[in-house]
Structures are given as structure tokens and as C-alpha cells.
Amino acid sequence: MLGQDIITKDYFADLYGRIRKAMEQHEQATQHYRPLLDGVRYMTDKELSQMLKVSRHTLQQYRNKGLIPFTYCQGKVLYKEQDVQELLERNYQPAKWSSE
């Protein structure tokens, strides 16, 4: 004999709420996802300017002066995340605390 389960309104509402919550969590988790391209992660001009808290014009000046490596592909400027990380580490200046 096959058993039949009855889905109550309360059960359905609870299930619906859990599915909706899972979908919201998935949306939040993938909102800033940037896929790898041949194992390399790239940032857009907009993303990098927001991360560094500088204007896009400032990034243009950095590119013109050769201060920051970039790729130009079909009208879009891209920066390798690893290049940006290395640039920041190379130019890191530790705080100079005096005990005076």
C-alpha cells in the first residue's frame, strides 16, 4: 500500500519560507562573484576604483604613467587581481610609531 502525505498550509508556508531564504542567501553569495578566466581573476575599472577609493580618472592617470598594469579588451579596461595585490604589497608603508 502506498502512503500518501498531506501537505498542510503551515507546512507549505514553512517550506516556502525556507526556500525563499535559501534563494536570498544564494543571491547574496553570488552578487560579487567574478569567475576565473584561465585561472586568473580580473577586476573592472569600476570595481578597482571602488576598492581603492579613488576615482576612475585617477586610475586612468595611473595607467597613463605606467603605474598599474592593465589589459584593454574590446573597449573595457581590466586589471588582474594578482597584479593589484602585488602592487599594493610592493608599495606598502608600515606605520611609523614613535615612543616619545
C-alpha positions in Angstrom: 0.0 0.0 0.0 1.3 3.4 -0.9 1.3 6.0 1.8 0.0 9.5 1.0 1.3 12.6 2.7 -0.9 15.5 3.2 0.7 18.9 2.9 -0.8 21.4 5.3 -0.9 25.1 4.9 1.5 25.6 7.7 4.0 23.1 6.3 3.8 24.7 2.9 4.3 28.2 4.3 7.3 27.0 6.3 8.8 25.2 3.3 8.2 28.2 1.1 9.9 30.5 3.6 12.9 28.2 3.8 13.2 28.1 0.0 12.9 31.9 -0.2 15.6 32.3 2.5 17.9 29.9 0.6 17.4 31.8 -2.6 18.2 35.1 -0.9 21.4 33.7 0.6 22.4 32.3 -2.8 21.8 35.8 -4.4 23.9 37.5 -1.7 26.7 34.9 -2.1 26.9 35.3 -5.9 26.3 39.0 -6.1 30.0 39.8 -6.2 31.2 36.6 -7.8 33.8 37.1 -10.5 34.6 33.9 -12.5 38.1 32.9 -13.2 39.4 33.2 -16.8 42.1 30.6 -17.3 42.8 30.6 -13.5 43.0 34.4 -13.3 40.5 36.8 -11.7 40.1 40.2 -13.3 38.6 43.4 -11.9 36.8 46.1 -13.9 37.8 49.8 -13.7 34.7 50.5 -11.6 35.4 47.6 -9.2 39.1 48.7 -8.7 38.2 52.4 -8.2 35.7 51.4 -5.5 38.2 49.0 -3.8 41.0 51.6 -3.8 38.6 54.5 -3.1 40.0 56.6 -6.0 38.2 58.0 -9.0 38.2 56.2 -12.3 40.1 59.3 -13.6 42.8 58.6 -11.1 43.1 55.0 -12.4 43.4 56.5 -15.9 46.3 58.6 -14.7 47.9 55.6 -13.1 47.6 53.7 -16.4 49.0 56.6 -18.4 52.0 56.9 -16.1 52.5 53.1 -16.3 52.0 52.7 -12.5 49.4 50.0 -12.8 49.3 47.1 -15.2 46.1 46.5 -17.1 44.5 44.8 -20.1 42.4 46.6 -22.7 39.9 44.2 -24.3 37.1 45.3 -26.6 36.8 48.8 -25.1 37.0 47.6 -21.5 39.8 48.1 -19.1 40.6 45.0 -16.9 43.1 44.6 -14.1 44.4 41.2 -12.8 43.6 40.9 -9.1 47.0 39.4 -8.5 48.7 42.4 -10.2 46.8 44.8 -7.9 47.7 42.7 -4.8 51.4 42.7 -5.8 51.3 46.5 -6.4 49.8 47.2 -3.0 52.3 44.9 -1.3 55.2 46.4 -3.1 54.2 49.9 -2.1 53.1 49.1 1.5 54.5 51.6 4.0 54.3 50.4 7.6 53.2 52.9 10.2 56.0 54.7 12.0 55.1 54.8 15.7 57.3 56.8 18.0 57.6 56.0 21.7 58.3 59.7 22.5 
